[in-house]
Amino acid sequence: MFQVMLQMALLIAAGMLWQRMAPDHMSALAHRRALTDLVFYILLPALVLDILWQAPFDASTLSIALTALSRLTVAALCMWLTLHLLQRVMTVSRAQQGALMLAATFPNATYLGLPVTSEVLGDWTHEIVLKFDLFACTPVLLTLGMLMAQTYGQSEHKSHPIRELMRVPPLWALLLATVLNVSHVPQPVMIGHALHTLAGGVVPLMLIALGMSIRWDTFKLKLIPLLLPVCVIGLLIAPLAAQYTAIALGLHGDQLTACILLAAMPTMVFGIVICERYRLDGALYAAAVFMSTLLSIGSLSLWFAILQP
C-alpha cells in the first residue's frame, strides 16, 4: 500500500509541477479547469454509466451508503465539538470555522479514493467508490454542505440544494444508469466499449488534477493547531466510526476494506470552490487539503495493514 501511495504521489506531484510550469498561452487556473471539466462533465459520467449500468443494486448498496453517511456525521460532529473547545483558547473566525467544518467532513472519495482502491484492491472497487460517493457524499455536500457554508460564510449568494444537485453530470449519469439497470436494459457492445474507453482516462487525469489543485504555498506552521484536528478526525476517527458501522451492517472482506479506505481519504479538493463562493477561509482549506493529503500516505497504509487478514 505504501508503494501504491508513492506511485499516486508521483502523479499528484506531476500535477503540482504542471501547475507551475504550464505553457503561458493560458493561465495555470485555466489549465486546471479545462482538465477538471473534462473529467467532471465527460469522463466521470462515462465511468458511472459503464459501472453502474450493470452493477447489482442489493442490500450492500444501502450498507455502503449508510457507512458513508456515518463517516460524514461523525466527522462533522467531532469537528463542531473541537471548534467549541478551540475557541476557549484561541480566536477562530467564522470563515475559518466554516472552512474547517468542510475540510473535516468531506473526504476525497472519488478523486483520490478511486485510483487508490483500484490500485490496491482491483478495478471492481469502482462500483464501491461510486456508490459511496454518489449515494451519500456528493448529495450531502451539495445540500447540507452548501447550507453549512452559507451559515458560516458572508456571501449574499444563496443556493437552492435541488438546483445544485441538478448541475452535477455524474448524478444525472447515476440516475440514467439506475433506470437502465432496474429496467434490465442490456448494454450494447459498441456503447460499452466507448464508455470503457472514456472511463480509462478518469484515474490518471484525476490525480493530475488533484496535484494542480493543491496549493502548498498556503501551508504555514502557525496553522497547525487548526489543521491537526482536521487530520486526526478525517484520517483516523471518522474512518473508525465508519468501520463499526460497516461491520454492523454486514460488510466484510474486501468490500469492508474498500469502504474504510474511502472513509479514510484526505480532505476533498472541491471544497476550495465552495469556500471561495461563500467567502470562507480558502487558504486555510487549501492548507488542510495539502496537509491531510500528505499525511494520508502514512495513514492509508496503516489502515490497509490493519484491515488485511
BAROTOR-329982 format. One record per atom (N, C-alpha, C): residue in one letter; x, y, z. Coordinates in steps of 0.02 Angstrom, whole numbers, padded with zeros to 5 digits, always signed. Atoms other than C-alpha are relative to their C-alpha. Example, Ala and Ser with C-alpha at 12.3 -4.5 7.8 and 13.67 -1.06 7.14 Angstrom:
<atoms>
A+00045-00059+00000A+00615-00225+00390A+00045+00060+00000S-00042-00059-00003S+00684-00053+00357S-00039+00055+00037
</atoms>
This chain:
<atoms>
M+00041-00060+00000M+00000+00000+00000M+00043+00063+00000F-00044-00059-00004F+00141+00122+00043F+00030+00014-00069Q-00027-00010+00067Q+00218+00093-00130Q-00053+00028-00047V+00055-00026+00041V+00049+00122-00211V-00011+00074+00013M+00009-00070-00017M+00030+00286-00116M+00056+00043-00029L-00056-00037+00030L+00203+00339-00175L-00010+00008-00075Q+00015-00005+00072Q+00151+00300-00355Q-00053+00053-00012M+00051-00051+00006M-00005+00405-00331M+00031+00070+00010A-00032-00064-00016A+00104+00542-00257A+00040+00027-00059L-00038-00022+00059L+00210+00546-00416L-00046+00034-00050L+00047-00032+00047L+00057+00584-00523L-00026+00066+00028I+00021-00062-00032I-00002+00713-00397I+00055+00053-00007A-00057-00046+00006A+00173+00790-00399A+00006+00026-00072A-00001-00023+00069A+00164+00795-00589A-00050+00056-00011G+00050-00053+00005G+00005+00897-00573G+00023+00064+00033M-00026-00059-00035M+00088+01014-00448M+00054+00034-00043L-00052-00027+00043L+00236+01034-00567L-00030+00035-00061W+00033-00028+00059W+00121+01066-00715W-00034+00067+00018Q+00031-00062-00023Q+00032+01199-00612Q+00049+00058-00003R-00050-00053-00001R+00194+01296-00603R+00036+00010-00067M-00039-00002+00062M+00268+01256-00774M-00042-00006-00063A+00043+00007+00058A+00117+01250-00889A+00015+00055-00051P-00011-00052+00051P+00134+01343-01056P-00039+00063+00015D+00030-00063-00021D+00095+01527-01033D-00052+00027-00049H+00053-00025+00044H-00031+01539-01176H-00067+00001+00035M+00059-00004-00043M-00161+01511-01040M+00022-00010+00072S-00021+00001-00070S-00156+01526-00851S-00003-00071+00027A+00000+00065-00033A-00123+01379-00735A-00070-00018+00023L+00069+00011-00021L-00300+01401-00669L-00043-00024-00058A+00038+00021+00060A-00370+01385-00845A+00017-00072-00019H-00021+00069+00014H-00268+01226-00872H-00037-00048+00047R+00032+00044-00050R-00338+01151-00711R-00075-00006-00013R+00072+00001+00012R-00516+01200-00751R-00018-00040-00062A+00013+00039+00060A-00505+01126-00925A+00005-00075+00015L-00010+00071-00016L-00441+00962-00854L-00056-00026+00045T+00053+00022-00046T-00567+00952-00711T-00068+00000-00035D+00064-00001+00037D-00711+01000-00827D-00005-00062-00045L+00000+00060+00042L-00661+00859-00946L-00018-00061+00040V+00016+00057-00042V-00665+00734-00804V-00071+00004+00026F+00065-00008-00033F-00821+00805-00721F-00059-00007-00047Y+00057-00003+00046Y-00930+00828-00875Y-00002-00058-00049I+00000+00053+00051I-00875+00684-00988I+00025-00067+00028L-00031+00064-00018L-00758+00552-00916L-00032-00033+00061L+00031+00029-00059L-00833+00529-00743L-00071-00024-00012P+00066+00027+00018P-01013+00516-00807P+00004-00064-00041A-00009+00061+00039A-00950+00387-00932A+00018-00058+00045L-00018+00052-00048L-00871+00289-00789L-00062-00022+00040V+00061+00017-00037V-01034+00298-00690V-00046-00044-00041L+00043+00040+00043L-01134+00232-00837L+00031-00069-00013D-00034+00063+00015D-01005+00099-00877D-00006-00050+00058I-00001+00044-00058I-01002+00029-00700I-00070-00015+00027L+00064+00008-00035L-01175+00058-00626L-00057-00024-00044W+00051+00028+00045W-01274+00009-00780W-00010-00074+00013Q+00004+00073-00008Q-01234-00173-00744Q+00017-00023+00071A-00017+00018-00069A-01187-00167-00558A-00063-00023+00037P+00058+00022-00040P-01300-00259-00434P-00020+00054+00051F+00027-00044-00052F-01412-00145-00329F-00033-00044+00052D+00025+00046-00051D-01431-00253-00175D+00007+00032+00069A-00004-00025-00069A-01426-00238+00014A+00066+00034+00014S-00066-00030-00013S-01240-00197+00009S+00003+00072-00024T+00002-00069+00024T-01279-00038-00089T-00023+00047+00056L+00024-00040-00056L-01379+00029+00058L+00051+00002+00056S-00050+00003-00053S-01245-00028+00179S+00059+00047-00015I-00055-00044+00020I-01111+00065+00081I-00019+00073+00010A+00024-00069-00007A-01215+00225+00077A-00005+00019+00074L+00007-00014-00071L-01253+00214+00264L+00068+00006+00034T-00068-00006-00026T-01070+00185+00302T+00030+00068-00016A-00025-00067+00019A-01026+00343+00206A-00034+00054+00041L+00037-00050-00039L-01162+00441+00296L+00024+00002+00072S-00025+00002-00069S-01097+00383+00465S+00067+00035+00004R-00066-00033+00002R-00923+00442+00417R-00008+00076-00001L+00011-00072+00005L-00988+00615+00369L-00028+00028+00066T+00033-00023-00061T-01096+00630+00525T+00049+00005+00058V-00048+00001-00055V-00960+00581+00649V+00053+00054-00010A-00051-00050+00013A-00832+00693+00564A-00026+00071+00015A+00029-00067-00011A-00948+00845+00565A-00010+00013+00075L+00013-00008-00072L-00997+00817+00747L+00065+00011+00039C-00064-00007-00034C-00817+00794+00805C+00032+00067-00013M-00030-00065+00016M-00758+00950+00713M-00038+00057+00034W+00041-00052-00033W-00903+01053+00783W+00019+00005+00074L-00020+00001-00071L-00858+01000+00961L+00071+00027+00009T-00070-00023-00004T-00673+01031+00928T+00004+00076-00006L-00001-00073+00009L-00707+01208+00867L-00024+00036+00064H+00023-00030-00063H-00803+01246+01027H+00055-00001+00052L-00056+00004-00048L-00652+01188+01128L+00056+00048-00020L-00054-00043+00023L-00528+01283+01020L-00014+00073+00015Q+00017-00070-00011Q-00622+01446+01041Q+00010+00022+00072R-00015-00017-00070R-00587+01438+01227R+00072+00021+00010V-00071-00015-00008V-00400+01453+01198V+00028+00044-00056M-00023-00041+00055M-00387+01547+01033M-00059+00027-00040T+00053-00030+00041T-00486+01654+00912T-00004-00035-00067V+00012+00033+00064V-00562+01561+00766V-00059+00035-00033S+00053-00039+00033S-00661+01668+00644S-00053-00045-00030R+00053+00038+00031R-00824+01615+00566R+00022-00029-00067A-00025+00024+00064A-00738+01600+00397A+00046-00060+00009Q-00044+00056-00014Q-00607+01485+00473Q-00041-00061+00024Q+00042+00055-00025Q-00739+01382+00564Q-00034-00037-00058G+00034+00031+00057G-00836+01352+00403G+00048-00041-00043A-00050+00036+00040A-00679+01302+00308A+00021-00065+00034L-00021+00059-00037L-00627+01181+00445L-00056-00053+00003M+00057+00048+00000M-00802+01103+00455M-00003-00038-00066L+00001+00033+00066L-00799+01068+00268L+00059-00046-00008A-00061+00039+00010A-00620+01006+00272A-00002-00066+00039A+00002+00061-00041A-00652+00880+00411A-00055-00047-00022T+00059+00040+00014T-00821+00820+00349T+00004-00041-00064F+00006+00031+00066F-00798+00779+00165F+00066-00027-00026P-00063+00031+00025P-00665+00654+00105P+00005+00003-00076N-00013+00000+00072N-00587+00648-00067N-00014-00070-00028A+00017+00070+00014A-00681+00487-00102A+00008-00020-00073T-00005+00018+00070T-00680+00495-00291T+00068+00017-00030Y-00062-00022+00035Y-00529+00596-00349Y+00062-00036+00024L-00057+00039-00024L-00408+00501-00237L-00022-00071+00018G+00023+00066-00020G-00514+00356-00174G-00005-00049-00059L+00007+00043+00059L-00547+00289-00349L+00067-00030-00021P-00064+00030+00021P-00364+00270-00402P+00032-00043+00054V-00033+00037-00053V-00304+00210-00231V-00031-00069+00008T+00033+00065-00009T-00435+00073-00206T+00006-00044-00062S-00007+00038+00062S-00423+00022-00388S+00069-00032-00004E-00069+00026+00005E-00235+00000-00374E+00014-00055+00051V-00017+00048-00052V-00230-00096-00210V-00048-00059+00004L+00050+00053-00004L-00390-00199-00225L-00026-00025-00067G+00023+00021+00066G-00437-00202-00409G-00053+00047-00027D+00048-00044+00033D-00550-00115-00534D-00072-00011+00023W+00068+00013-00023W-00704-00197-00457W-00021+00052+00053T+00016-00049-00052T-00693-00063-00321T-00031+00064-00030H+00032-00059+00030H-00754+00069-00447H-00073+00003+00021E+00071+00003-00020E-00930+00011-00404E-00009+00025+00072I+00004-00021-00070I-00898+00035-00217I+00010+00075+00006V-00016-00071-00003V-00822+00207-00243V-00059+00042-00023L+00055-00039+00027L-00966+00270-00349L-00061-00002+00046K+00056+00005-00047K-01097+00205-00227K+00014+00040+00063F-00020-00036-00060F-01002+00278-00079F-00007+00075-00011D+00000-00072+00013D-00987+00448-00161D-00068+00025-00024L+00059-00028+00032L-01142+00470-00269L-00064-00014+00038F+00060+00013-00040F-01267+00391-00149F+00003+00034+00068A-00005-00030-00067A-01202+00487+00003A+00040+00065-00002C-00044-00058-00008C-01054+00607-00005C-00020+00060-00042T+00016-00056+00044T-01099+00713-00156T-00068+00030+00015P+00064-00030-00018P-01285+00733-00116P+00002+00039+00066V-00005-00036-00064V-01243+00782+00064V+00040+00064-00008L-00041-00060+00012L-01108+00903+00005L-00041+00055-00032L+00036-00050+00038L-01224+00991-00116L-00066+00022+00032T+00059-00022-00037T-01366+01005+00009T+00022+00027+00069L-00019-00021-00067L-01312+01008+00192L+00067+00036+00000G-00065-00033+00003G-01133+01054+00146G-00006+00072-00023M+00011-00068+00023M-01191+01207+00049M-00033+00042+00053L+00034-00037-00054L-01307+01257+00191L+00049+00016+00056M-00052-00012-00050M-01160+01238+00311M+00043+00059-00020A-00042-00054+00025A-01054+01352+00202A-00037+00067+00003Q+00040-00061-00004Q-01195+01480+00192Q-00005+00025+00071T+00008-00019-00070T-01214+01478+00381T+00063+00034+00026Y-00063-00028-00025Y-01030+01513+00415Y+00026+00057-00045G-00028-00048+00047G-00997+01620+00260G-00034+00068+00002Q+00025-00068+00002Q-01033+01800+00216Q-00031+00018-00068S+00026-00014+00067S-01090+01785+00035S-00075+00008+00002E+00072-00010+00007E-01261+01851-00010E-00031-00050-00048H+00024+00049+00048H-01274+01715-00142H-00026-00061+00036K+00031+00058-00031K-01394+01581-00084K-00015-00053-00054S+00010+00054+00048S-01403+01412-00170S-00058-00044+00022H+00053+00048-00014H-01554+01300-00183H+00029-00070-00008P-00032+00066+00003P-01499+01121-00142P-00020-00041-00062I+00023+00040+00058I-01605+01041-00279I+00032+00026-00064R-00030-00030+00059R-01538+01163-00408R+00074-00020-00006E-00071+00020+00001E-01359+01121-00357E+00007-00073-00021L-00003+00071+00019L-01392+00934-00372L-00011-00010-00074M+00017+00007+00071M-01464+00957-00546M+00058+00022-00045R-00056-00024+00040R-01300+01036-00603R+00059-00049+00000V-00055+00049-00007V-01196+00879-00568V-00008-00056-00052P+00006+00051+00052P-01171+00773-00726P+00006-00072+00026P-00003+00070-00024P-01115+00615-00630P-00064-00023+00033L+00063+00019-00030L-01280+00619-00535L-00053-00014-00053W+00044+00016+00056W-01375+00627-00699W+00017-00068-00030A-00022+00066+00025A-01271+00480-00759A-00022-00055+00048L+00023+00049-00050L-01313+00390-00596L-00074-00014-00009L+00072+00009+00010L-01499+00419-00625L-00014-00042-00062L+00009+00038+00062L-01487+00355-00804L+00022-00072+00008A-00025+00068-00011A-01382+00205-00753A-00048-00041+00044T+00047+00035-00044T-01506+00162-00615T-00063-00022-00039V+00059+00016+00040V-01654+00169-00735V+00015-00058-00047L-00018+00054+00046L-01564+00060-00863L+00012-00066+00037N-00016+00059-00040N-01507-00059-00726N-00064-00035+00023V+00061+00031-00028V-01676-00089-00643V-00048-00020-00055S+00042+00019+00057S-01759-00098-00814S+00029-00059-00038H-00034+00057+00031H-01637-00237-00862H+00013+00011-00074V-00018-00015+00069V-01588-00148-01022V+00071-00023-00013P-00069+00024+00013P-01436-00238-01096P+00044+00056-00027Q-00047-00050+00024Q-01282-00134-01130Q+00028-00021-00068P-00028+00017+00066P-01240-00135-01317P+00076-00002+00002V-00072+00010+00000V-01063-00193-01352V+00037+00063-00021M-00034-00059+00025M-01016-00037-01450M-00001+00056+00052I+00005-00052-00051I-01080+00081-01315I+00043-00018+00060G-00041+00023-00056G-00995-00024-01181G+00073+00014-00012H-00070-00013+00017H-00827-00010-01270H+00015+00075+00004A-00010-00073-00001A-00848+00178-01292A+00003+00026+00072L+00002-00021-00070L-00893+00203-01108L+00063-00022+00036H-00059+00027-00034H-00749+00092-01051H+00063+00039-00021T-00057-00039+00024T-00625+00189-01160T+00003+00068+00033L+00003-00065-00032L-00683+00356-01091L+00016-00006+00075A-00011+00009-00072A-00682+00289-00912A+00073-00011+00016G-00071+00014-00013G-00500+00236-00931G+00042+00062+00013G-00038-00061-00011G-00444+00417-00928G-00013+00033+00068V+00019-00032-00063V-00526+00456-00760V+00056+00000+00051V-00047+00007-00055V-00394+00391-00640V+00062+00044-00009P-00060-00042+00005P-00234+00472-00710P-00016+00075-00002L+00017-00071+00004L-00320+00637-00751L-00024+00026+00067M+00022-00020-00067M-00400+00642-00578M+00060+00016+00043L-00059-00010-00042L-00230+00626-00494L+00039+00062-00022I-00035-00060+00024I-00150+00758-00605I-00039+00063+00019A+00042-00057-00019A-00298+00875-00575A+00004+00013+00075L-00007-00008-00073L-00282+00843-00388L+00065+00037+00015G-00063-00034-00010G-00099+00895-00396G-00003+00072-00021M+00006-00069+00022M-00144+01051-00493M-00043+00042+00047S+00045-00036-00046S-00273+01095-00359S+00032+00014+00067I-00031-00008-00065I-00158+01079-00209I+00043+00062+00002R-00038-00063-00007R-00089+01246-00150R+00046-00007+00060W-00047+00012-00055W+00064+01201-00047W+00023+00065+00031D-00023-00064-00026D+00106+01386-00027D-00045+00027+00055T+00045-00024-00052T-00044+01408+00088T+00016-00029+00069F-00015+00033-00063F+00030+01294+00221F+00050+00041+00041K-00043-00037-00046K+00104+01386+00370K-00001-00035+00067L-00005+00035-00063L+00165+01317+00535L-00050+00025+00052K+00047-00028-00050K+00052+01434+00634K-00071-00028-00009L+00067+00029+00012L-00099+01345+00557L-00007-00070+00028I+00002+00070-00023I-00053+01175+00630I-00051-00012+00055P+00051+00012-00052P-00163+01195+00787P-00071-00006-00029L+00066+00005+00032L-00312+01217+00670L-00004-00060-00047L+00000+00053+00050L-00260+01088+00541L+00005-00070+00031L-00010+00066-00030L-00211+00947+00658L-00065-00035+00019P+00064+00033-00014P-00389+00914+00721P-00035-00025-00063V+00030+00021+00063V-00449+00906+00540V+00030-00067-00023C-00034+00061+00022C-00319+00772+00500C-00016-00059+00046V+00014+00055-00047V-00348+00670+00658V-00072-00025-00009I+00070+00020+00009I-00537+00672+00633I-00011-00034-00067G+00012+00027+00067G-00535+00642+00445G+00037-00064-00016L-00042+00058+00018L-00396+00514+00436L-00004-00058+00050L-00001+00053-00052L-00422+00417+00599L-00068-00011+00033I+00061+00009-00040I-00581+00450+00700I-00060-00018-00044A+00058+00013+00043A-00711+00458+00561A+00004-00068-00035P-00004+00067+00029P-00646+00302+00471P-00013-00055+00052L+00013+00050-00052L-00651+00209+00637L-00075-00006+00012A+00072+00003-00007A-00834+00256+00656A-00032-00035-00059A+00026+00033+00060A-00866+00201+00477A+00012-00075+00003Q-00015+00072-00007Q-00783+00034+00515Q-00052-00035+00044Y+00050+00030-00044Y-00900-00001+00660Y-00069-00004-00035T+00064-00001+00036T-01050+00049+00552T-00002-00054-00053A-00002+00048+00055A-00996-00058+00405A-00004-00072+00026I+00002+00068-00029I-00967-00212+00514I-00071-00015+00025A+00068+00009-00026A-01137-00187+00599A-00050-00012-00057L+00046+00007+00057L-01219-00178+00427L+00016-00062-00042G-00014+00063+00033G-01140-00341+00372G+00053+00002-00055L-00053-00003+00049L-01000-00281+00258L+00061-00037+00027H-00059+00038-00022H-00845-00391+00264H+00048-00008-00059G-00049+00015+00052G-00690-00441+00169G+00024+00063-00037D-00027-00056+00040D-00629-00330+00028D-00050+00057-00006Q+00050-00054+00001Q-00794-00234+00024Q+00009+00045+00060L-00012-00038-00061L-00763-00181+00203L+00064+00041-00006T-00064-00035+00008T-00582-00136+00165T-00008+00060-00046A+00009-00056+00047A-00634-00029+00016A-00037+00057+00032C+00041-00053-00032C-00765+00066+00117C+00041+00038+00052I-00038-00034-00051I-00646+00103+00260I+00055+00043-00031L-00050-00040+00034L-00509+00161+00142L-00031+00064-00029L+00034-00059+00026L-00634+00278+00060L-00017+00049+00056A+00016-00043-00058A-00688+00343+00231A+00063+00034+00028A-00063-00026-00026A-00504+00374+00272A+00037+00046-00049M-00032-00044+00049M-00468+00481+00119M+00008+00071+00029P-00012-00068-00024P-00398+00657+00148P-00055+00048-00024T+00049-00052+00016T-00495+00819+00126T-00010+00006-00075M+00016-00007+00071M-00584+00837-00040M+00020+00069-00027V-00026-00061+00030V-00521+00969-00161V-00056+00049-00018F+00054-00042+00024F-00690+01034-00222F-00022+00052+00051G+00020-00047-00052G-00718+01120-00055G+00032+00069-00008I-00032-00065+00012I-00598+01257-00110I-00047+00046-00039V+00048-00039+00040V-00729+01312-00237V-00056+00025+00045I+00054-00020-00045I-00863+01315-00102I+00024+00056+00047C-00027-00052-00044C-00750+01417+00013C+00003+00068-00036E-00004-00062+00038E-00721+01546-00124E-00070+00028-00013R+00068-00022+00016R-00906+01553-00164R-00034+00033+00060Y+00035-00025-00060Y-00962+01585+00016Y+00047+00039+00046R-00047-00042-00036R-00810+01686+00072R+00023-00032+00066L-00033+00033-00056L-00742+01558+00191L+00076+00007-00009D-00073-00007+00004D-00554+01546+00225D+00028-00052-00048G-00023+00046+00051G-00498+01467+00062G+00072-00021+00010A-00070+00017-00011A-00313+01474+00107A+00007-00053+00055L-00001+00050-00054L-00345+01378+00268L-00024-00067-00025Y+00026+00062+00028Y-00448+01250+00174Y+00053-00033-00045A-00051+00027+00045A-00312+01230+00042A+00057-00030+00040A-00052+00027-00044A-00185+01204+00182A-00021-00067+00029A+00026+00063-00026A-00298+01067+00253A+00004-00055-00053V-00006+00048+00055V-00302+00982+00083V+00073-00024-00006F-00071+00017+00007F-00112+00988+00072F+00023-00044+00057M-00025+00037-00058M-00078+00927+00249M-00032-00069+00006S+00034+00064-00006S-00210+00790+00251S+00020-00048-00055T-00021+00042+00056T-00158+00726+00080T+00070-00027+00013L-00068+00022-00016L+00024+00719+00135L+00000-00054+00054L+00003+00048-00056L-00017+00629+00298L-00036-00065-00020S+00038+00059+00020S-00135+00509+00209S+00045-00054-00030I-00046+00051+00025I+00015+00422+00130I+00015-00051+00055G-00013+00045-00057G+00053+00351+00302G-00063-00030+00029S+00061+00024-00033S-00124+00339+00372S-00037-00053-00041L+00033+00050+00042L-00197+00245+00223L+00039-00065+00000S-00041+00061-00004S-00051+00124+00228S-00014-00036+00066L+00016+00030-00066L-00089+00096+00413L-00068-00034-00001W+00067+00030+00004W-00274+00067+00382W+00001-00064-00041F-00001+00060+00043F-00237-00056+00242F+00034-00058+00036A-00034+00053-00037A-00116-00152+00352A-00045-00030+00055I+00045+00022-00053I-00246-00161+00493I-00057-00043-00029L+00059+00032+00029L-00388-00216+00378L+00016-00066-00035Q-00018+00062+00035Q-00293-00352+00287Q+00005-00058+00049P-00003+00058-00045P-00315-00527+00364P+00071-00027+00007
</atoms>
